Amino acid sequence: MEKYCTWTHQIDEFGDDDYWTTSCDNIFAFIEGNPKDNHFVYCPYCGRVIKAVLNRILLVEYQGKAKPLAVVD
C-alpha cells in the first residue's frame, strides 16, 4: 500500500479550479485554497497522508465520473 494519497489540482469544463482528484479515485472541492491552506493532512477517503500536486487538466463529467480532457495553460 502506498504511503501517500496524491491529490492533483484540476479545472472543470466551466473554468472552476477548486477541484482535486485523489489517487484513491475520489474528487474533493475546496471553496478556497488547497489542502494545506485548509489544514488537510490525511485523506478523508483512504486515511493516507496527502501529497498535493498542482496540475491544470480540464475535467469533464462522463457517466458520473470526472474524466481528463485537455491540459490548460
N, CA, C and O atoms as CSV, one atom per row, in Angstrom:
chain,resi,resn,atom,element,x,y,z
A,1,MET,N,N,0.848,-1.193,0.000
A,1,MET,CA,C,0.000,0.000,0.000
A,1,MET,C,C,0.885,1.245,0.000
A,1,MET,O,O,1.886,1.308,0.713
A,2,GLU,N,N,0.506,2.219,-0.798
A,2,GLU,CA,C,1.267,3.461,-0.884
A,2,GLU,C,C,1.198,4.240,0.419
A,2,GLU,O,O,0.217,4.169,1.158
A,3,LYS,N,N,2.272,4.989,0.681
A,3,LYS,CA,C,2.343,5.787,1.897
A,3,LYS,C,C,1.511,7.067,1.777
A,3,LYS,O,O,0.970,7.559,2.767
A,4,TYR,N,N,1.413,7.601,0.548
A,4,TYR,CA,C,0.731,8.881,0.319
A,4,TYR,C,C,-0.495,8.704,-0.561
A,4,TYR,O,O,-0.599,7.753,-1.335
A,5,CYS,N,N,-1.421,9.646,-0.420
A,5,CYS,CA,C,-2.539,9.770,-1.353
A,5,CYS,C,C,-2.280,11.056,-2.130
A,5,CYS,O,O,-2.295,12.144,-1.554
A,6,THR,N,N,-2.049,10.940,-3.401
A,6,THR,CA,C,-1.747,12.107,-4.227
A,6,THR,C,C,-3.028,12.817,-4.612
A,6,THR,O,O,-3.933,12.223,-5.200
A,7,TRP,N,N,-3.097,14.110,-4.271
A,7,TRP,CA,C,-4.227,14.961,-4.643
A,7,TRP,C,C,-3.752,15.870,-5.759
A,7,TRP,O,O,-2.806,16.636,-5.574
A,8,THR,N,N,-4.396,15.798,-6.917
A,8,THR,CA,C,-3.990,16.574,-8.086
A,8,THR,C,C,-5.014,17.664,-8.367
A,8,THR,O,O,-6.205,17.389,-8.520
A,9,HIS,N,N,-4.540,18.899,-8.433
A,9,HIS,CA,C,-5.388,20.071,-8.669
A,9,HIS,C,C,-5.902,20.043,-10.096
A,9,HIS,O,O,-5.135,19.800,-11.028
A,10,GLN,N,N,-7.198,20.289,-10.279
A,10,GLN,CA,C,-7.829,20.203,-11.594
A,10,GLN,C,C,-8.659,21.443,-11.884
A,10,GLN,O,O,-8.895,22.272,-11.005
A,11,ILE,N,N,-9.092,21.553,-13.120
A,11,ILE,CA,C,-10.029,22.601,-13.542
A,11,ILE,C,C,-11.145,21.919,-14.328
A,11,ILE,O,O,-10.878,21.050,-15.158
A,12,ASP,N,N,-12.403,22.309,-14.070
A,12,ASP,CA,C,-13.511,21.648,-14.766
A,12,ASP,C,C,-13.890,22.387,-16.041
A,12,ASP,O,O,-13.287,23.406,-16.379
A,13,GLU,N,N,-14.885,21.875,-16.744
A,13,GLU,CA,C,-15.270,22.443,-18.044
A,13,GLU,C,C,-15.848,23.841,-17.944
A,13,GLU,O,O,-16.005,24.512,-18.965
A,14,PHE,N,N,-16.166,24.297,-16.746
A,14,PHE,CA,C,-16.703,25.642,-16.549
A,14,PHE,C,C,-15.638,26.626,-16.083
A,14,PHE,O,O,-15.937,27.793,-15.830
A,15,GLY,N,N,-14.406,26.165,-15.971
A,15,GLY,CA,C,-13.315,27.024,-15.543
A,15,GLY,C,C,-13.109,27.062,-14.036
A,15,GLY,O,O,-12.244,27.792,-13.551
A,16,ASP,N,N,-13.891,26.287,-13.289
A,16,ASP,CA,C,-13.704,26.233,-11.836
A,16,ASP,C,C,-12.436,25.435,-11.528
A,16,ASP,O,O,-12.233,24.340,-12.053
A,17,ASP,N,N,-11.595,26.000,-10.673
A,17,ASP,CA,C,-10.341,25.321,-10.370
A,17,ASP,C,C,-10.239,24.927,-8.900
A,17,ASP,O,O,-9.148,24.917,-8.330
A,18,ASP,N,N,-11.357,24.609,-8.300
A,18,ASP,CA,C,-11.353,24.245,-6.886
A,18,ASP,C,C,-11.465,22.736,-6.672
A,18,ASP,O,O,-11.741,22.280,-5.562
A,19,TYR,N,N,-11.251,21.966,-7.735
A,19,TYR,CA,C,-11.382,20.520,-7.661
A,19,TYR,C,C,-10.031,19.833,-7.545
A,19,TYR,O,O,-9.045,20.256,-8.148
A,20,TRP,N,N,-10.007,18.769,-6.762
A,20,TRP,CA,C,-8.808,17.949,-6.591
A,20,TRP,C,C,-9.211,16.493,-6.792
A,20,TRP,O,O,-10.167,16.024,-6.175
A,21,THR,N,N,-8.491,15.776,-7.649
A,21,THR,CA,C,-8.709,14.340,-7.781
A,21,THR,C,C,-7.699,13.635,-6.886
A,21,THR,O,O,-6.589,14.128,-6.683
A,22,THR,N,N,-8.084,12.490,-6.357
A,22,THR,CA,C,-7.227,11.763,-5.436
A,22,THR,C,C,-6.757,10.452,-6.064
A,22,THR,O,O,-7.428,9.895,-6.933
A,23,SER,N,N,-5.615,9.971,-5.623
A,23,SER,CA,C,-5.117,8.698,-6.150
A,23,SER,C,C,-5.952,7.517,-5.653
A,23,SER,O,O,-5.786,6.396,-6.133
A,24,CYS,N,N,-6.852,7.765,-4.691
A,24,CYS,CA,C,-7.773,6.705,-4.239
A,24,CYS,C,C,-9.123,6.830,-4.958
A,24,CYS,O,O,-10.146,6.342,-4.477
A,25,ASP,N,N,-9.099,7.502,-6.132
A,25,ASP,CA,C,-10.256,7.593,-7.038
A,25,ASP,C,C,-11.455,8.352,-6.495
A,25,ASP,O,O,-12.595,7.909,-6.634
A,26,ASN,N,N,-11.190,9.509,-5.868
A,26,ASN,CA,C,-12.253,10.382,-5.396
A,26,ASN,C,C,-11.993,11.799,-5.879
A,26,ASN,O,O,-10.922,12.098,-6.406
A,27,ILE,N,N,-12.968,12.658,-5.697
A,27,ILE,CA,C,-12.849,14.069,-6.053
A,27,ILE,C,C,-13.244,14.889,-4.842
A,27,ILE,O,O,-14.218,14.574,-4.158
A,28,PHE,N,N,-12.480,15.949,-4.580
A,28,PHE,CA,C,-12.779,16.823,-3.453
A,28,PHE,C,C,-12.712,18.256,-3.943
A,28,PHE,O,O,-11.851,18.588,-4.758
A,29,ALA,N,N,-13.603,19.113,-3.462
A,29,ALA,CA,C,-13.612,20.527,-3.848
A,29,ALA,C,C,-13.459,21.400,-2.610
A,29,ALA,O,O,-14.111,21.177,-1.590
A,30,PHE,N,N,-12.591,22.394,-2.717
A,30,PHE,CA,C,-12.430,23.389,-1.665
A,30,PHE,C,C,-13.085,24.685,-2.135
A,30,PHE,O,O,-12.992,25.029,-3.314
A,31,ILE,N,N,-13.737,25.400,-1.242
A,31,ILE,CA,C,-14.297,26.710,-1.573
A,31,ILE,C,C,-13.155,27.686,-1.826
A,31,ILE,O,O,-13.200,28.476,-2.768
A,32,GLU,N,N,-12.133,27.626,-0.978
A,32,GLU,CA,C,-10.942,28.467,-1.132
A,32,GLU,C,C,-9.705,27.657,-0.775
A,32,GLU,O,O,-9.750,26.779,0.087
A,33,GLY,N,N,-8.606,27.962,-1.446
A,33,GLY,CA,C,-7.327,27.380,-1.078
A,33,GLY,C,C,-7.110,25.956,-1.546
A,33,GLY,O,O,-7.762,25.462,-2.465
A,34,ASN,N,N,-6.173,25.323,-0.879
A,34,ASN,CA,C,-5.744,23.981,-1.232
A,34,ASN,C,C,-5.728,23.119,0.034
A,34,ASN,O,O,-6.104,23.598,1.104
A,35,PRO,N,N,-5.302,21.859,-0.069
A,35,PRO,CA,C,-5.304,21.018,1.130
A,35,PRO,C,C,-4.502,21.621,2.298
A,35,PRO,O,O,-4.955,21.585,3.442
A,36,LYS,N,N,-3.339,22.163,2.015
A,36,LYS,CA,C,-2.517,22.743,3.078
A,36,LYS,C,C,-3.200,23.960,3.710
A,36,LYS,O,O,-3.225,24.091,4.933
A,37,ASP,N,N,-3.755,24.854,2.875
A,37,ASP,CA,C,-4.455,26.043,3.374
A,37,ASP,C,C,-5.619,25.668,4.297
A,37,ASP,O,O,-5.944,26.397,5.234
A,38,ASN,N,N,-6.236,24.526,4.015
A,38,ASN,CA,C,-7.399,24.076,4.773
A,38,ASN,C,C,-7.045,23.055,5.854
A,38,ASN,O,O,-7.922,22.387,6.403
A,39,HIS,N,N,-5.747,22.944,6.152
A,39,HIS,CA,C,-5.246,22.084,7.234
A,39,HIS,C,C,-5.578,20.606,7.036
A,39,HIS,O,O,-5.808,19.881,8.004
A,40,PHE,N,N,-5.601,20.164,5.775
A,40,PHE,CA,C,-5.802,18.747,5.470
A,40,PHE,C,C,-4.437,18.072,5.478
A,40,PHE,O,O,-3.547,18.462,4.722
A,41,VAL,N,N,-4.269,17.086,6.307
A,41,VAL,CA,C,-3.029,16.310,6.365
A,41,VAL,C,C,-3.289,14.899,5.854
A,41,VAL,O,O,-2.472,14.332,5.128
A,42,TYR,N,N,-4.432,14.336,6.238
A,42,TYR,CA,C,-4.803,12.982,5.856
A,42,TYR,C,C,-5.999,12.985,4.908
A,42,TYR,O,O,-6.915,13.793,5.058
A,43,CYS,N,N,-5.985,12.092,3.946
A,43,CYS,CA,C,-7.106,11.956,3.012
A,43,CYS,C,C,-8.327,11.438,3.782
A,43,CYS,O,O,-8.239,10.423,4.472
A,44,PRO,N,N,-9.464,12.133,3.666
A,44,PRO,CA,C,-10.663,11.663,4.376
A,44,PRO,C,C,-11.251,10.384,3.782
A,44,PRO,O,O,-12.124,9.763,4.389
A,45,TYR,N,N,-10.781,9.990,2.605
A,45,TYR,CA,C,-11.310,8.787,1.955
A,45,TYR,C,C,-10.510,7.527,2.311
A,45,TYR,O,O,-11.090,6.489,2.630
A,46,CYS,N,N,-9.166,7.625,2.253
A,46,CYS,CA,C,-8.342,6.433,2.478
A,46,CYS,C,C,-7.474,6.520,3.735
A,46,CYS,O,O,-6.933,5.509,4.183
A,47,GLY,N,N,-7.338,7.714,4.303
A,47,GLY,CA,C,-6.585,7.875,5.539
A,47,GLY,C,C,-5.089,8.059,5.387
A,47,GLY,O,O,-4.386,8.250,6.379
A,48,ARG,N,N,-4.585,8.003,4.143
A,48,ARG,CA,C,-3.146,8.192,3.934
A,48,ARG,C,C,-2.791,9.680,3.975
A,48,ARG,O,O,-3.669,10.533,3.838
A,49,VAL,N,N,-1.512,9.990,4.162
A,49,VAL,CA,C,-1.022,11.364,4.152
A,49,VAL,C,C,-1.191,11.933,2.740
A,49,VAL,O,O,-0.882,11.262,1.756
A,50,ILE,N,N,-1.686,13.181,2.646
A,50,ILE,CA,C,-1.919,13.832,1.353
A,50,ILE,C,C,-0.628,14.412,0.796
A,50,ILE,O,O,0.125,15.077,1.507
A,51,LYS,N,N,-0.379,14.150,-0.492
A,51,LYS,CA,C,0.693,14.794,-1.249
A,51,LYS,C,C,0.000,15.567,-2.369
A,51,LYS,O,O,-0.526,14.969,-3.307
A,52,ALA,N,N,0.001,16.905,-2.266
A,52,ALA,CA,C,-0.718,17.745,-3.235
A,52,ALA,C,C,0.161,18.057,-4.442
A,52,ALA,O,O,1.347,18.352,-4.300
A,53,VAL,N,N,-0.442,17.986,-5.639
A,53,VAL,CA,C,0.244,18.262,-6.891
A,53,VAL,C,C,-0.583,19.278,-7.670
A,53,VAL,O,O,-1.762,19.054,-7.945
A,54,LEU,N,N,0.051,20.403,-8.026
A,54,LEU,CA,C,-0.646,21.410,-8.827
A,54,LEU,C,C,-0.616,20.978,-10.280
A,54,LEU,O,O,0.449,20.719,-10.840
A,55,ASN,N,N,-1.780,20.902,-10.881
A,55,ASN,CA,C,-1.910,20.444,-12.263
A,55,ASN,C,C,-3.028,21.253,-12.905
A,55,ASN,O,O,-3.889,21.782,-12.202
A,56,ARG,N,N,-3.028,21.354,-14.188
A,56,ARG,CA,C,-4.070,22.103,-14.884
A,56,ARG,C,C,-4.663,21.229,-15.984
A,56,ARG,O,O,-4.405,21.445,-17.168
A,57,ILE,N,N,-5.452,20.249,-15.587
A,57,ILE,CA,C,-6.108,19.370,-16.556
A,57,ILE,C,C,-7.601,19.657,-16.537
A,57,ILE,O,O,-8.228,19.643,-15.478
A,58,LEU,N,N,-8.161,19.913,-17.696
A,58,LEU,CA,C,-9.588,20.171,-17.825
A,58,LEU,C,C,-10.356,18.873,-17.645
A,58,LEU,O,O,-10.083,17.885,-18.327
A,59,LEU,N,N,-11.314,18.875,-16.729
A,59,LEU,CA,C,-12.122,17.692,-16.468
A,59,LEU,C,C,-13.518,17.858,-17.047
A,59,LEU,O,O,-14.088,18.948,-17.005
A,60,VAL,N,N,-14.057,16.801,-17.573
A,60,VAL,CA,C,-15.452,16.772,-17.997
A,60,VAL,C,C,-16.109,15.566,-17.347
A,60,VAL,O,O,-15.461,14.548,-17.105
A,61,GLU,N,N,-17.394,15.687,-17.068
A,61,GLU,CA,C,-18.099,14.567,-16.454
A,61,GLU,C,C,-18.572,13.622,-17.542
A,61,GLU,O,O,-19.172,14.042,-18.532
A,62,TYR,N,N,-18.296,12.346,-17.346
A,62,TYR,CA,C,-18.707,11.314,-18.286
A,62,TYR,C,C,-19.203,10.121,-17.484
A,62,TYR,O,O,-18.442,9.531,-16.716
A,63,GLN,N,N,-20.438,9.770,-17.650
A,63,GLN,CA,C,-21.067,8.647,-16.954
A,63,GLN,C,C,-20.860,8.734,-15.438
A,63,GLN,O,O,-20.552,7.742,-14.778
A,64,GLY,N,N,-21.039,9.949,-14.906
A,64,GLY,CA,C,-20.971,10.150,-13.471
A,64,GLY,C,C,-19.581,10.272,-12.878
A,64,GLY,O,O,-19.438,10.417,-11.664
A,65,LYS,N,N,-18.544,10.214,-13.721
A,65,LYS,CA,C,-17.167,10.328,-13.244
A,65,LYS,C,C,-16.465,11.451,-13.992
A,65,LYS,O,O,-16.725,11.676,-15.174
A,66,ALA,N,N,-15.568,12.160,-13.294
A,66,ALA,CA,C,-14.780,13.209,-13.933
A,66,ALA,C,C,-13.657,12.565,-14.734
A,66,ALA,O,O,-12.917,11.725,-14.220
A,67,LYS,N,N,-13.538,12.963,-15.989
A,67,LYS,CA,C,-12.511,12.410,-16.875
A,67,LYS,C,C,-11.650,13.549,-17.412
A,67,LYS,O,O,-12.184,14.609,-17.740
A,68,PRO,N,N,-10.324,13.361,-17.513
A,68,PRO,CA,C,-9.460,14.414,-18.067
A,68,PRO,C,C,-9.716,14.604,-19.554
A,68,PRO,O,O,-9.905,13.638,-20.292
A,69,LEU,N,N,-9.720,15.880,-19.991
A,69,LEU,CA,C,-9.970,16.192,-21.392
A,69,LEU,C,C,-8.753,16.839,-22.043
A,69,LEU,O,O,-8.331,16.403,-23.114
A,70,ALA,N,N,-8.179,17.873,-21.419
A,70,ALA,CA,C,-7.054,18.586,-22.021
A,70,ALA,C,C,-6.275,19.324,-20.952
A,70,ALA,O,O,-6.785,19.589,-19.863
A,71,VAL,N,N,-5.025,19.655,-21.276
A,71,VAL,CA,C,-4.195,20.450,-20.386
A,71,VAL,C,C,-4.499,21.925,-20.636
A,71,VAL,O,O,-4.572,22.357,-21.786
A,72,VAL,N,N,-4.675,22.700,-19.566
A,72,VAL,CA,C,-4.976,24.124,-19.658
A,72,VAL,C,C,-3.758,24.909,-19.233
A,72,VAL,O,O,-3.206,24.661,-18.161
A,73,ASP,N,N,-3.324,25.857,-20.056
A,73,ASP,CA,C,-2.169,26.710,-19.705
A,73,ASP,C,C,-2.618,27.938,-18.984
A,73,ASP,O,O,-1.793,28.771,-18.610
